[in-house]
Amino acid sequence: MFGAISSAVIVGWLVFGVITGAAAQMAKQRRGVTPWRLHPVLWGLIGVVLGIFGLVLCVIAIFTTKPTMPAQGYSPPPSFPGSWPPPDQSWPPPDQVPPSTTSSPQSPTSQPADWYPDPYQRHELRYWDGQSWTSNVSDGGSVSADPPVPS
């Protein structure tokens, strides 16, 4: 009887490992990043070692891990009436600033549309649409609106 119980426990822990690893993989597919940025196989091992506690830990990690920003070409969903700030539908999300644009453009008219360091120094990045600074700003990867006001 003791051998049957230990076999059931081992099978149960393996099942929790598979479920935990699968949950981490599904989170990666849906949110663009694994929970706490740990590989799904590692989450599977955590599920095997900790059983139900590993699965609960993985679920907590899924909800506390910030999803990655969508790829270029993303357009934000339309806002609900009365939402603030109203989104500017023409902006792409910020990406890493290329090395050639590490400082504010000296001659903005010659710069392509892209995210650049905020020339007003109120945010990390501000979007240049190729002709003027827009109200789209980014701090720590979070996009918001702040109208540009020349100094």
C-alpha positions as CSV (number, residue, x, y, z in Angstrom):
1,M,0.0,0.0,0.0
2,F,2.9,2.4,0.8
3,G,4.2,1.9,-2.7
4,A,0.9,2.7,-4.3
5,I,0.5,5.9,-2.3
6,S,4.0,7.1,-3.2
7,S,3.4,6.4,-6.8
8,A,0.2,8.4,-6.7
9,V,2.0,11.3,-5.1
10,I,4.8,11.2,-7.7
11,V,2.2,11.1,-10.5
12,G,0.4,14.0,-8.9
13,W,3.5,16.1,-8.6
14,L,4.4,15.3,-12.2
15,V,0.9,16.4,-13.3
16,F,1.3,19.7,-11.4
17,G,4.7,20.2,-13.1
18,V,3.1,19.7,-16.6
19,I,0.2,22.0,-15.7
20,T,2.5,24.7,-14.3
21,G,4.8,24.6,-17.3
22,A,1.8,24.7,-19.7
23,A,0.4,27.7,-17.9
24,A,3.7,29.5,-18.2
25,Q,3.8,28.7,-21.9
26,M,0.3,29.9,-22.5
27,A,1.1,33.1,-20.6
28,K,4.1,33.6,-22.9
29,Q,1.9,33.2,-26.0
30,R,-0.8,35.6,-24.7
31,R,1.2,38.2,-23.0
32,G,4.5,38.1,-24.9
33,V,6.5,37.2,-21.8
34,T,6.7,34.3,-19.4
35,P,5.8,34.8,-15.7
36,W,8.6,36.6,-13.9
37,R,10.5,36.0,-17.2
38,L,11.4,32.5,-16.2
39,H,11.5,29.8,-18.9
40,P,8.4,27.5,-19.0
41,V,10.6,24.4,-18.3
42,L,11.8,26.0,-15.1
43,W,8.2,26.7,-14.2
44,G,7.4,23.0,-14.8
45,L,10.2,22.0,-12.4
46,I,8.9,24.4,-9.8
47,G,5.5,22.7,-10.2
48,V,7.0,19.3,-9.8
49,V,9.0,20.3,-6.6
50,L,6.2,22.5,-5.0
51,G,3.1,20.8,-6.4
52,I,0.0,22.9,-5.9
53,F,2.0,25.7,-4.4
54,G,4.1,25.9,-7.5
55,L,1.0,26.2,-9.6
56,V,-0.4,29.0,-7.3
57,L,3.0,30.7,-7.5
58,C,2.9,30.6,-11.3
59,V,-0.6,32.1,-11.4
60,I,0.5,34.9,-9.1
61,A,3.6,35.5,-11.3
62,I,1.3,35.6,-14.4
63,F,-0.7,38.4,-12.9
64,T,2.2,40.4,-11.6
65,T,4.4,40.2,-14.7
66,K,4.0,43.2,-17.0
67,P,3.3,42.2,-20.6
68,T,5.7,43.3,-23.3
69,M,4.9,46.2,-25.6
70,P,3.3,45.1,-28.9
71,A,5.3,45.2,-32.1
72,Q,5.6,48.2,-34.4
73,G,2.5,48.9,-36.4
74,Y,0.2,48.5,-33.3
75,S,-2.7,50.9,-33.1
76,P,-4.4,51.4,-29.8
77,P,-8.1,50.4,-29.4
78,P,-10.6,53.1,-29.7
79,S,-11.4,54.9,-26.5
80,F,-14.8,54.8,-24.7
81,P,-16.7,58.1,-24.7
82,G,-15.4,60.3,-21.9
83,S,-12.1,58.4,-21.4
84,W,-9.0,60.6,-20.7
85,P,-6.6,61.1,-22.2
86,P,-8.0,60.7,-25.7
87,P,-5.7,58.5,-27.7
88,D,-3.9,59.8,-30.8
89,Q,-4.6,57.0,-33.3
90,S,-1.5,57.7,-35.4
91,W,1.3,56.7,-33.0
92,P,3.2,53.5,-32.7
93,P,4.2,52.2,-29.2
94,P,7.7,53.2,-28.0
95,D,10.5,50.8,-28.7
96,Q,14.1,51.1,-27.7
97,V,15.6,54.4,-29.0
98,P,18.1,53.6,-31.7
99,P,21.7,54.6,-30.9
100,S,21.7,57.2,-33.6
101,T,18.9,59.1,-31.8
102,T,20.2,59.1,-28.2
103,S,19.8,62.9,-28.0
104,S,17.0,65.2,-28.9
105,P,17.0,65.9,-32.7
106,Q,18.9,69.2,-33.5
107,S,16.9,69.7,-36.7
108,P,13.6,67.9,-36.2
109,T,12.5,68.5,-39.7
110,S,15.2,66.2,-41.0
111,Q,14.4,63.4,-38.5
112,P,12.1,60.5,-39.4
113,A,9.0,59.8,-37.3
114,D,10.0,57.9,-34.2
115,W,10.4,58.1,-30.4
116,Y,13.0,60.5,-29.1
117,P,14.1,61.8,-25.7
118,D,11.5,64.4,-24.6
119,P,12.9,67.8,-25.6
120,Y,10.7,69.4,-22.8
121,Q,12.4,67.1,-20.3
122,R,9.1,66.1,-18.6
123,H,9.1,62.4,-19.8
124,E,11.6,59.8,-21.0
125,L,10.4,59.8,-24.6
126,R,8.1,61.9,-26.9
127,Y,6.9,60.9,-30.3
128,W,8.1,63.0,-33.3
129,D,5.7,62.5,-36.2
130,G,8.1,63.7,-38.8
131,Q,6.8,67.3,-38.7
132,S,6.1,68.2,-35.0
133,W,6.2,66.8,-31.5
134,T,3.0,65.0,-30.6
135,S,1.2,64.6,-27.2
136,N,2.3,60.9,-27.0
137,V,4.9,60.4,-24.3
138,S,6.4,57.3,-22.7
139,D,7.8,56.7,-19.2
140,G,9.2,53.3,-18.4
141,G,7.4,51.8,-21.4
142,S,4.0,53.1,-20.3
143,V,2.4,55.4,-22.9
144,S,0.3,58.4,-22.0
145,A,-0.6,61.9,-23.4
146,D,1.0,65.2,-22.4
147,P,0.6,68.1,-24.9
148,P,3.9,69.6,-26.0
149,V,4.4,73.1,-24.7
150,P,7.4,75.0,-26.1
151,S,9.6,76.5,-23.4
